[in-house]
Structures are given as structure tokens and as C-alpha cells.
């Protein structure tokens, strides 16, 4: 059984440790906890994590956020992974900081990465793990906010939240969507 775990973010040092790059941050934490390392490949950096007979391919697209669908489609086809075994890790301003929501499908909610994935796939029926980054920004300042760095308090809370994301990803691959949603959503 193969799974494709796609962490959304933007490449480049200027985007490192920003709210919009939480997908990269989570996958980096997962790789570190699994003692594996990312290598540069077509459309992104990848590594493999073995989990109880399953292979998880972690992907950090190198296409920039608004073209994430190209990387997702390429790796799905290359590795012959069904859409129900794909999980997209994404930031969400509609959720308070650190709130985690696993969903089997949904709208793009104005997120350019999800919008592109939906355009490329032709539907929005793919699993996603939404990481709440909050919405503490003035009107018209959304881009500045999501591309901004975490506050001191948020930075301190990130390792624990990343650990929780790893647990959710592992459960998604081992127990499936419904059981994982029941166990983790709302907690």
C-alpha cells in the first residue's frame, strides 16, 4: 500500500517558517522523526517513510503554491497512487491557530494551492489535513499575514502541533479516513 502525503508550501528561504509553509514544516518534522531525508526530484523534494507494511511518499512540491497540482498529479501517476491514498497538508486561516481538521473533500476556501489541485484533478474529492493558522490580520492584509513568520507563542507551540499532525497522518494511513476523523477532529 502506497500513500502520497503532500505538504503545501513555497520554495525559497524567504518562505521558510511562514504560516503558508506549514505543510513543509509538518513533513520536515515527520521526516526527521522517521530518520529519513528529502532528496530533490522532479516537481519537488521527496522521501519515503515505511509504516507497518505501507510506504508513505512525502512530497514538498517545488512548483510554488499556486501550481501544487502539477506536482501532486505527477507523483500520483509516477507511483500509481489512488486519490483516496493522497493526503494534502495545508494552512487554513478559517481555523484558529493549531486547530487540526482532517477532511475527505471540500472547497478550496480561497487557498491557491488547493484551487490549483482542484483544477488539475478536475474535482475536490481528495483528503486534506487543514492546519489552522488563525486570521489575526487587518482587512486587505491576508497575503502579508500568511507569508509572515509565526509569533513567539505560536513557534513554541509548533513542535507539539506537528507531532499531532504526524499522528493524524499515520492514523490516516493505518486506520483510514473515518476512524481518524473520529479520533482526532475536534480534539
Secondary structure, 3 states (H helix, E strand, C coil): CEEEEEECCCCCHHHCCEHHHHHHHHHHHHHHHCCCCCEEECCEEEEEEEECCEEEEEEEECCCHHHHHHHHHHHHHHHCCCHHHEEEEEEECCCCCCCEEEECCCCCCCCHHHHHHHHHHCCCCCEEEEEECCCCCCCCCHHHHHCCECCHHHHHHHHHHHHHHHHHHHHHHHHCHHHHHHHHCCC
